[in-house]
Amino acid sequence: MNGPEALGRGLAQPLHVGVAGLAEATGVAKVEESIRVILGTQPGERLMRPQFGANLRSLVFAPNNSATAGLAAHYVREALNRWEPRIEVLDVVAENDQTAAALVINVHYRLRATAQEQVLTYPLALDDPR
């Protein structure tokens, strides 16, 4: 199986209503949603999978410097390698955004089913616990 179906099909995250009921996501969009769920989940949040997540929220209120950026990149790479088997992580770069007290995390990955390369940008606020 190739194409969008090889990458999965399911309810869109966050849940919302589409034209024919609950919205669905397929293909690259479904993989990107999964990555965002992994990165946005703190280990310990999920009762049946307490290790699930990326531990990025532990960096909230950390100094916005290269050490924090390096730690964020490490957390992202570890979590995605463990929890998202549909991708191969090629590179993770976390950059400081001093004007927004945030990190901008760029995840460069390859879809295993199609060998297509993608880049996902994930902002991480360092001054807001949400």
Z-matrix of the N, CA and C atoms (Angstrom, degrees):
N
C 1 1.448
C 2 1.529 1 108.17
N 3 1.314 2 116.01 1 128.34
C 4 1.461 3 122.01 2 177.65
C 5 1.511 4 109.94 3 -122.76
N 6 1.314 5 115.85 4 171.40
C 7 1.457 6 120.01 5 177.25
C 8 1.507 7 112.52 6 84.12
N 9 1.334 8 116.08 7 -162.96
C 10 1.466 9 121.16 8 -174.83
C 11 1.524 10 113.99 9 -58.49
N 12 1.334 11 117.47 10 -36.09
C 13 1.466 12 120.22 11 -177.97
C 14 1.529 13 111.49 12 -65.22
N 15 1.325 14 117.55 13 -30.08
C 16 1.463 15 120.67 14 179.41
C 17 1.521 16 111.45 15 -67.55
N 18 1.319 17 116.55 16 -22.16
C 19 1.459 18 121.02 17 -177.48
C 20 1.520 19 112.93 18 -94.38
N 21 1.312 20 116.83 19 -6.51
C 22 1.453 21 120.12 20 176.76
C 23 1.512 22 113.46 21 111.38
N 24 1.316 23 113.36 22 160.98
C 25 1.458 24 122.08 23 178.99
C 26 1.514 25 106.09 24 -146.92
N 27 1.311 26 116.79 25 138.01
C 28 1.455 27 119.49 26 178.51
C 29 1.509 28 111.19 27 -177.71
N 30 1.304 29 114.93 28 -174.76
C 31 1.456 30 120.55 29 179.53
C 32 1.526 31 109.90 30 -65.58
N 33 1.319 32 115.14 31 140.65
C 34 1.461 33 120.81 32 177.87
C 35 1.525 34 109.37 33 -68.32
N 36 1.321 35 115.56 34 146.18
C 37 1.461 36 122.22 35 177.70
C 38 1.519 37 108.95 36 -119.65
N 39 1.302 38 120.77 37 127.62
C 40 1.457 39 126.40 38 -1.95
C 41 1.526 40 110.64 39 -70.48
N 42 1.321 41 114.88 40 156.00
C 43 1.457 42 120.23 41 -179.23
C 44 1.522 43 110.54 42 -58.66
N 45 1.317 44 116.05 43 135.29
C 46 1.460 45 121.35 44 174.22
C 47 1.524 46 109.09 45 -155.35
N 48 1.309 47 115.32 46 161.13
C 49 1.458 48 120.90 47 -177.17
C 50 1.520 49 109.26 48 -88.29
N 51 1.334 50 114.93 49 131.47
C 52 1.456 51 121.46 50 175.44
C 53 1.516 52 109.60 51 -104.75
N 54 1.313 53 116.85 52 -163.46
C 55 1.461 54 122.43 53 -178.32
C 56 1.525 55 111.71 54 -62.79
N 57 1.322 56 117.55 55 -40.65
C 58 1.466 57 121.44 56 -175.32
C 59 1.525 58 112.44 57 -110.15
N 60 1.302 59 117.93 58 30.91
C 61 1.468 60 120.78 59 -178.85
C 62 1.514 61 110.31 60 114.79
N 63 1.327 62 115.70 61 -146.70
C 64 1.460 63 119.20 62 178.91
C 65 1.524 64 110.03 63 -62.14
N 66 1.319 65 115.83 64 133.18
C 67 1.465 66 121.11 65 -177.45
C 68 1.518 67 110.54 66 -70.39
N 69 1.329 68 115.24 67 145.38
C 70 1.458 69 121.98 68 176.79
C 71 1.525 70 109.52 69 -113.55
N 72 1.314 71 114.63 70 160.04
C 73 1.462 72 121.16 71 174.61
C 74 1.520 73 107.93 72 -131.06
N 75 1.319 74 116.36 73 144.93
C 76 1.460 75 121.62 74 177.65
C 77 1.518 76 108.99 75 -137.99
N 78 1.315 77 115.06 76 165.73
C 79 1.452 78 121.59 77 172.57
C 80 1.516 79 114.32 78 62.06
N 81 1.321 80 115.36 79 -139.30
C 82 1.459 81 122.14 80 -176.86
C 83 1.524 82 110.72 81 -59.35
N 84 1.320 83 117.36 82 -37.84
C 85 1.472 84 120.57 83 179.90
C 86 1.522 85 110.84 84 -60.93
N 87 1.325 86 117.52 85 -38.83
C 88 1.466 87 120.97 86 179.68
C 89 1.533 88 110.37 87 -67.62
N 90 1.319 89 117.03 88 -40.39
C 91 1.466 90 120.92 89 178.00
C 92 1.527 91 110.05 90 -64.63
N 93 1.328 92 117.40 91 -44.02
C 94 1.469 93 120.26 92 179.45
C 95 1.521 94 111.42 93 -63.29
N 96 1.324 95 117.22 94 -39.00
C 97 1.467 96 119.89 95 176.03
C 98 1.519 97 110.37 96 -61.03
N 99 1.323 98 116.20 97 -43.46
C 100 1.460 99 120.68 98 -179.91
C 101 1.528 100 110.98 99 -61.67
N 102 1.324 101 116.76 100 -42.67
C 103 1.464 102 120.71 101 178.56
C 104 1.526 103 109.94 102 -61.40
N 105 1.323 104 117.00 103 -45.35
C 106 1.470 105 120.52 104 179.54
C 107 1.531 106 111.84 105 -63.28
N 108 1.327 107 117.32 106 -36.96
C 109 1.471 108 120.39 107 176.98
C 110 1.524 109 109.84 108 -64.52
N 111 1.317 110 117.16 109 -44.69
C 112 1.469 111 120.91 110 179.35
C 113 1.527 112 110.25 111 -60.82
N 114 1.330 113 117.04 112 -47.86
C 115 1.462 114 120.63 113 -176.88
C 116 1.523 115 112.37 114 -69.31
N 117 1.312 116 117.52 115 -28.16
C 118 1.458 117 121.17 116 -178.66
C 119 1.514 118 114.88 117 -89.23
N 120 1.326 119 116.86 118 -2.18
C 121 1.461 120 120.78 119 -178.72
C 122 1.522 121 110.14 120 -101.63
N 123 1.292 122 116.25 121 130.51
C 124 1.461 123 122.47 122 176.47
C 125 1.531 124 108.43 123 -88.75
N 126 1.337 125 119.20 124 131.10
C 127 1.460 126 119.36 125 175.77
C 128 1.528 127 110.56 126 -51.99
N 129 1.323 128 115.11 127 136.48
C 130 1.456 129 121.29 128 -177.49
C 131 1.516 130 112.89 129 102.22
N 132 1.331 131 118.00 130 -15.63
C 133 1.468 132 121.49 131 -179.90
C 134 1.518 133 112.61 132 -71.71
N 135 1.296 134 117.78 133 -35.73
C 136 1.462 135 121.43 134 -175.81
C 137 1.518 136 109.33 135 -95.06
N 138 1.309 137 114.26 136 118.86
C 139 1.456 138 120.79 137 -174.40
C 140 1.526 139 112.92 138 -58.82
N 141 1.317 140 117.54 139 -44.84
C 142 1.462 141 120.99 140 -176.29
C 143 1.529 142 113.32 141 -86.24
N 144 1.313 143 117.94 142 -10.81
C 145 1.464 144 122.54 143 176.89
C 146 1.517 145 108.86 144 -137.89
N 147 1.318 146 117.91 145 73.38
C 148 1.465 147 120.03 146 -173.02
C 149 1.532 148 114.34 147 -65.45
N 150 1.326 149 119.16 148 -19.26
C 151 1.466 150 120.55 149 179.31
C 152 1.524 151 112.47 150 -87.10
N 153 1.341 152 117.74 151 -10.59
C 154 1.465 153 122.17 152 -175.69
C 155 1.526 154 110.89 153 -64.66
N 156 1.320 155 116.53 154 134.81
C 157 1.458 156 121.04 155 175.70
C 158 1.515 157 112.10 156 128.98
N 159 1.323 158 115.20 157 -177.03
C 160 1.461 159 120.62 158 -173.25
C 161 1.522 160 114.93 159 -119.42
N 162 1.301 161 119.22 160 -3.15
C 163 1.463 162 122.41 161 176.44
C 164 1.531 163 113.73 162 64.07
N 165 1.324 164 117.92 163 18.12
C 166 1.469 165 119.68 164 -178.58
C 167 1.521 166 112.68 165 -68.94
N 168 1.326 167 117.27 166 -30.02
C 169 1.469 168 118.67 167 -178.93
C 170 1.523 169 112.50 168 -66.32
N 171 1.323 170 117.61 169 -17.18
C 172 1.467 171 119.08 170 175.92
C 173 1.528 172 110.97 171 -67.78
N 174 1.330 173 116.94 172 -13.38
C 175 1.466 174 121.10 173 -179.54
C 176 1.526 175 113.18 174 -91.76
N 177 1.332 176 117.52 175 -5.52
C 178 1.462 177 120.30 176 177.99
C 179 1.525 178 108.20 177 -61.06
N 180 1.295 179 116.63 178 133.53
C 181 1.462 180 125.93 179 -177.08
C 182 1.530 181 112.96 180 74.35
N 183 1.335 182 117.83 181 7.56
C 184 1.467 183 120.86 182 173.00
C 185 1.528 184 107.84 183 -76.60
N 186 1.329 185 117.82 184 156.38
C 187 1.465 186 119.37 185 178.15
C 188 1.531 187 110.49 186 -62.89
N 189 1.303 188 116.25 187 143.61
C 190 1.462 189 121.26 188 -179.71
C 191 1.527 190 108.37 189 -85.39
N 192 1.331 191 115.48 190 80.03
C 193 1.458 192 120.58 191 -177.55
C 194 1.525 193 110.19 192 -137.61
N 195 1.320 194 116.12 193 -178.11
C 196 1.464 195 120.34 194 -175.87
C 197 1.529 196 112.38 195 -67.47
N 198 1.324 197 118.16 196 -29.65
C 199 1.468 198 120.29 197 178.01
C 200 1.528 199 110.68 198 -65.72
N 201 1.322 200 116.71 199 -43.23
C 202 1.462 201 120.74 200 178.07
C 203 1.526 202 110.04 201 -65.62
N 204 1.325 203 116.76 202 -41.21
C 205 1.466 204 120.58 203 178.33
C 206 1.526 205 110.76 204 -61.97
N 207 1.317 206 117.19 205 -42.36
C 208 1.461 207 120.89 206 178.24
C 209 1.513 208 112.41 207 -64.09
N 210 1.318 209 116.65 208 -40.55
C 211 1.462 210 120.98 209 178.16
C 212 1.528 211 110.43 210 -65.57
N 213 1.329 212 117.34 211 -41.16
C 214 1.467 213 120.97 212 177.95
C 215 1.526 214 110.57 213 -61.15
N 216 1.321 215 117.06 214 -45.13
C 217 1.467 216 120.67 215 179.19
C 218 1.527 217 110.60 216 -61.22
N 219 1.325 218 116.55 217 -40.43
C 220 1.468 219 121.11 218 177.74
C 221 1.531 220 110.96 219 -62.44
N 222 1.328 221 117.40 220 -47.59
C 223 1.468 222 121.34 221 179.66
C 224 1.525 223 111.30 222 -59.86
N 225 1.326 224 116.69 223 -42.05
C 226 1.465 225 120.93 224 -178.85
C 227 1.521 226 110.63 225 -64.94
N 228 1.323 227 116.63 226 -48.95
C 229 1.468 228 120.27 227 -179.08
C 230 1.530 229 111.03 228 -59.86
N 231 1.322 230 117.10 229 -46.52
C 232 1.470 231 120.65 230 -179.62
C 233 1.527 232 111.59 231 -60.98
N 234 1.327 233 116.70 232 -46.20
C 235 1.465 234 120.52 233 -177.22
C 236 1.524 235 111.55 234 -65.60
N 237 1.321 236 117.20 235 -44.21
C 238 1.461 237 119.15 236 -178.26
C 239 1.521 238 111.91 237 -69.49
N 240 1.314 239 117.70 238 -37.64
C 241 1.466 240 119.68 239 176.19
C 242 1.526 241 111.31 240 -63.19
N 243 1.313 242 116.55 241 -33.11
C 244 1.463 243 120.22 242 -178.50
C 245 1.529 244 112.63 243 -81.99
N 246 1.332 245 117.92 244 -42.11
C 247 1.460 246 120.90 245 -166.98
C 248 1.523 247 115.89 246 -107.40
N 249 1.306 248 119.89 247 -9.97
C 250 1.473 249 119.98 248 -178.52
C 251 1.526 250 110.95 249 -124.31
N 252 1.345 251 116.89 250 88.06
C 253 1.462 252 120.76 251 -175.74
C 254 1.532 253 114.48 252 -72.96
N 255 1.319 254 118.69 253 -11.58
C 256 1.471 255 120.74 254 -178.57
C 257 1.518 256 112.99 255 -79.22
N 258 1.344 257 117.01 256 -6.75
C 259 1.466 258 119.53 257 -177.67
C 260 1.518 259 111.45 258 -127.01
N 261 1.320 260 114.41 259 157.82
C 262 1.463 261 122.81 260 168.75
C 263 1.523 262 105.83 261 -114.97
N 264 1.316 263 116.53 262 118.45
C 265 1.466 264 120.65 263 -179.51
C 266 1.525 265 108.20 264 -75.14
N 267 1.318 266 116.23 265 121.51
C 268 1.461 267 121.49 266 179.67
C 269 1.519 268 111.82 267 -93.88
N 270 1.333 269 116.53 268 -39.70
C 271 1.459 270 120.14 269 -179.00
C 272 1.524 271 109.42 270 -161.77
N 273 1.313 272 115.94 271 146.77
C 274 1.462 273 122.16 272 173.76
C 275 1.520 274 106.74 273 -130.91
N 276 1.327 275 116.15 274 122.84
C 277 1.460 276 121.56 275 179.32
C 278 1.521 277 107.98 276 -124.40
N 279 1.317 278 115.97 277 123.51
C 280 1.467 279 121.25 278 175.73
C 281 1.524 280 107.38 279 -111.16
N 282 1.324 281 115.69 280 125.54
C 283 1.463 282 121.54 281 -177.94
C 284 1.515 283 110.00 282 -118.76
N 285 1.320 284 115.83 283 145.17
C 286 1.458 285 121.45 284 178.58
C 287 1.516 286 110.31 285 -77.27
N 288 1.319 287 116.04 286 135.88
C 289 1.463 288 122.67 287 171.03
C 290 1.523 289 106.01 288 -117.33
N 291 1.330 290 116.47 289 91.62
C 292 1.463 291 121.71 290 -174.51
C 293 1.524 292 112.37 291 -64.04
N 294 1.328 293 117.22 292 -31.45
C 295 1.463 294 119.56 293 -177.19
C 296 1.520 295 112.13 294 -70.64
N 297 1.318 296 117.63 295 -25.29
C 298 1.466 297 120.49 296 -176.74
C 299 1.522 298 112.96 297 -112.40
N 300 1.328 299 118.42 298 7.20
C 301 1.470 300 121.76 299 -175.17
C 302 1.518 301 109.71 300 47.43
N 303 1.330 302 114.96 301 54.43
C 304 1.460 303 120.16 302 -175.47
C 305 1.521 304 110.29 303 -147.12
N 306 1.323 305 114.12 304 165.81
C 307 1.454 306 121.82 305 168.86
C 308 1.518 307 107.31 306 -109.91
N 309 1.307 308 116.24 307 144.54
C 310 1.453 309 121.71 308 172.04
C 311 1.520 310 105.75 309 -110.86
N 312 1.330 311 115.69 310 115.14
C 313 1.461 312 121.50 311 -176.01
C 314 1.522 313 108.48 312 -104.52
N 315 1.326 314 116.34 313 121.32
C 316 1.464 315 122.05 314 177.36
C 317 1.521 316 108.65 315 -107.67
N 318 1.322 317 115.45 316 121.80
C 319 1.464 318 122.04 317 -179.91
C 320 1.523 319 107.77 318 -108.18
N 321 1.314 320 116.16 319 114.98
C 322 1.467 321 122.15 320 176.91
C 323 1.525 322 106.01 321 -99.72
N 324 1.333 323 115.94 322 121.23
C 325 1.460 324 119.41 323 -176.01
C 326 1.519 325 111.13 324 -141.48
N 327 1.340 326 114.94 325 163.66
C 328 1.463 327 122.28 326 177.23
C 329 1.523 328 108.08 327 -118.24
N 330 1.322 329 115.76 328 132.74
C 331 1.460 330 120.80 329 175.01
C 332 1.523 331 108.16 330 -75.19
N 333 1.308 332 117.58 331 123.23
C 334 1.462 333 120.89 332 -176.88
C 335 1.532 334 112.18 333 -64.24
N 336 1.318 335 118.18 334 -35.70
C 337 1.464 336 121.65 335 -175.60
C 338 1.524 337 113.08 336 -71.87
N 339 1.323 338 117.25 337 -29.94
C 340 1.468 339 120.17 338 -173.98
C 341 1.523 340 113.88 339 -122.82
N 342 1.314 341 118.25 340 -8.42
C 343 1.472 342 124.74 341 -176.33
C 344 1.528 343 112.08 342 63.73
N 345 1.317 344 117.12 343 14.41
C 346 1.465 345 122.13 344 178.06
C 347 1.525 346 109.25 345 -78.60
N 348 1.333 347 116.79 346 134.87
C 349 1.462 348 121.11 347 178.34
C 350 1.518 349 110.30 348 -95.09
N 351 1.335 350 115.47 349 142.60
C 352 1.457 351 122.85 350 -177.98
C 353 1.522 352 108.78 351 -136.63
N 354 1.323 353 116.07 352 158.56
C 355 1.461 354 122.11 353 171.55
C 356 1.521 355 107.26 354 -128.13
N 357 1.318 356 115.79 355 127.53
C 358 1.458 357 121.69 356 176.83
C 359 1.519 358 107.93 357 -113.62
N 360 1.314 359 117.14 358 132.12
C 361 1.461 360 122.27 359 177.37
C 362 1.515 361 108.44 360 -104.34
N 363 1.335 362 115.14 361 127.72
C 364 1.462 363 121.33 362 -177.54
C 365 1.527 364 108.56 363 -126.64
N 366 1.333 365 118.23 364 111.39
C 367 1.468 366 119.95 365 177.77
C 368 1.526 367 110.61 366 -81.09
N 369 1.311 368 116.65 367 140.83
C 370 1.461 369 121.78 368 178.43
C 371 1.525 370 108.73 369 -128.28
N 372 1.327 371 116.21 370 108.31
C 373 1.466 372 121.00 371 177.64
C 374 1.520 373 109.16 372 -72.30
N 375 1.321 374 116.15 373 133.02
C 376 1.463 375 120.35 374 -179.84
C 377 1.522 376 112.57 375 -98.19
N 378 1.328 377 117.16 376 -1.56
C 379 1.461 378 119.31 377 -177.91
C 380 1.523 379 113.14 378 -119.93
N 381 1.329 380 117.47 379 8.75
C 382 1.463 381 121.59 380 -178.22
C 383 1.521 382 108.93 381 -135.60
N 384 1.319 383 118.79 382 123.38
C 385 1.460 384 120.31 383 -176.56
C 386 1.521 385 114.40 384 -70.87
N 387 1.322 386 120.17 385 -1.75
C 388 1.474 387 120.23 386 179.22
C 389 1.457 388 110.95 387 -101.19
